[in-house]
Structure formats: structure tokens, C-alpha cells
């Protein structure tokens, strides 16, 4: 009798844990729409999108134009430093994903660029054919089997998913650079990253502008572009059975298909 | 030698038969006897890419380049099928006249839109790597290399179901042209209260 009650509650705990895990998995396996989009928070996401667009129009876009004035070699140097700064985090994630080849490649990049590349100003590695394997904790979660979850548009940061938002928080909180560098250097590193991101906004200005300001529904376009590109990055649309899930549309089979 | 002669004969006989067929208009049947091969799909994309490279490096004015792109699209892409597919369910209730007017307006719209995109490829090049059969179509994989950027992947979906080998979709780093244009066209149509005629008129200036 004495044993019976704890056993029962243990069983109940186990069952509820199983049920919870089950519902989590179910949430991740997601009731996606016909185009593979799961967006239950669309109204809230749309408000965030309007806010982000306002920020882009008022601040980001003009600032990125300013970055565009900076001479190209300087910009490239700063991009290279920003890239080098992201390598420790990439390597940590490579290891968590058990992708040892990528981890080795990124470690080698870090070593080469720090020693021969003037502390990361020059990207000697890429010139040697040693391309980086950028990654993030969202990808690590994907490797661990976590589904992408519902689509989210995050304030300032833009399109994401529940999984990738968690990844972003973890990457920011555990960023080796922020934790190891002294305050002043860490702030310099943040400034360099911001500058580099503005540079990207400037480099892809035509594409981003046409998506944000020329689309009939920029929210829906940004959502589609993010999800498709992210799934491609994570390798969910390559390989032997790519055709089954790469969003292949056969316009001949049923011309009126939606 | 004799075998060469007989092969020549067979070939010319076959091309004579083909000429007859096309003269009779039979070559325009939806499913031609000559099946599309991976090599033919790759050749189509090779030609398309060579023409794109030619246009973006021609040094012409933007307007002239966009006209060239429109010609390129009509030559190598199955524009009517793309147009109808992008319109989605709205194509079902459209009249034939509306569909052909829409298709024509769409052709200009898509050429201007993607022509402007392709201009960003200036100074770069696209290498066509391989073609493979997938389901009912061929997928040709190419790599775009732009100065100062990491190389990225461009996939072309090619089919001969229109009677000619033509491409019907382009997928850049996973981003699918048909899907993104469906979203766009759906939103454009919604903004106009589902009025296809207004959409057709507006597409000409978009």
C-alpha cells in the first residue's frame, strides 16, 4: 500500500510528461497550410511587420545608405572582423550539432584569419578556399529534431519561427564574444556587427526595397521568402527526396491548382 | 562507310518525317514523340544563361535590357503556363479573352521584375552544373557567382509538356518564383476586389 501511491503518482507524472512531449511534437509537426506555412499569430505578426517597416524606413535604410558611402576596402575589413567574431559561436553550435567537419573548418578559419589576417581584418581563409560554415542555435535545435513551430516576425530582428527565436535568444545569451571580451571590446564587437549588418542591408538594397516597398503584401512575401530560404539552408529541401518537400509546383498537372 | 551512309539516310529520313509532321502542325501536339532528356534540359538552361550573361554585360540602357529580357523569357520560359499557374483559382472563372490579355500583361510584368533582379548579376557569372530527372520534369542546378559574395544556388525546372522544352520555375537558394508570384498575384487581385480586368490593366504599369 505504502508503495502503491508513490508508484501511481510516478506513473501519472510519466504519462503527463509523455503527453506533454507528445503535444509539443504535435505543435512542431504543425497544422501547416497548403503552402507549408503555419502562422497562427498572423494578426500580431502583421503589426510587428508594420513596426519593422517603419523602423526600416526611418532608421535602418537611411543608416545603411550611410554605410554605403564608406570605402569598400574598409567595409570589407569590418565585414571580415564581424565574420571572425561570429566564428566562436558557430564552432560551439557545430560541436553541439556533432558536425565535426564544420567545427574543424570554422576553427581553422578562426586560426588562419587571426594569425595571418591581421586579427581578422583580412579573410585569408576564403582566399585559400576555406569557406565558412555559418550556423546558429536554431539550426542546432533543428539537428536535435525540434520542428520549426509557428512563424513569428520579431521586432527589429524580422522574420523567424518559434524555434529560431529560441535559437536567437540562446545565441545572444551564450555568445562567447560577449562573455569573454572586456566591456569596451565587447561593445566594439557589437558596433562592428551592427555596421556589418547595415552593410548587408545596403548591398542587397534593391532586393530588400522591392520586397518591402514594392510588394502587394510585403508581410506575406517576407514570410514566404524566410521560410523557403531557411528550410533550404537547413537542408530540408535538398537531397534525394527534395522534390517531395521543396515546394515543387507542377503547373501542368492541374493548371488551376491552388 | 556503308553504315555511315545508311545512318545518314535514316537521319535524313527522320528529319524529313519530322518536317512533314511539323508542316502538318502535328508537332504542336501537347505531348511530342521526342521526350525531353536531361541533356536537352541542361542545353536549354545553358542557352538561357548565356543569353542572360550577354544581356547584363551588353552595356545597353535599362529599358533596352528589359526588352531583351522579355524576349528571352518568351523564348525560353513557358510564360502562358506560368501566368495561369500564378493566377491560381481565379484562372478558373476567367474567360479565354481575359486569360490571354492577362498572360500578355504578365509577360511584361515578370520580365521587368526579374530583369531588374538579373541586372544585379552584372560582373558575375552563372555556371550550369548538372541536370536530373525529377518526377515529371527536369531540374537543372546552377551556381551564381557574384563578385564579393559567397556563391549561391539557382535551380531551373524544365518541362516539355507545352510541346517545347521550356523552363517553368526558378528556385534561388530555396526561394521559389512560382510560389512567390502566386502570393504576389493573389494579394494584387485582393487589393482590386478580385477584379481581373483591373489587375490586367494595372499589371502593365507594375
Interface residues (C-beta under 8 A of the other chain):
Chain A: X35 X76 X131 X206 X207 X210 X215 X216 X217 X220 X221 X224 X225 X228 X229 X230 X231 X232 X233 X237 X242 X243 X246 X247 X248 X249 X250 X251 X252 X253 X255 X256 X257 X258
Chain B: X78 X81 X82 X84 X85 X88 X89 X91 X92 X113 X116 X117 X120 X134 X135 X136 X137 X139 X148 X150 X157 X159 X161 X162 X168 X169 X171 X173 X174 X175 X176 X178 X179 X180 X183 X184 X186 X187 X188 X190 X191
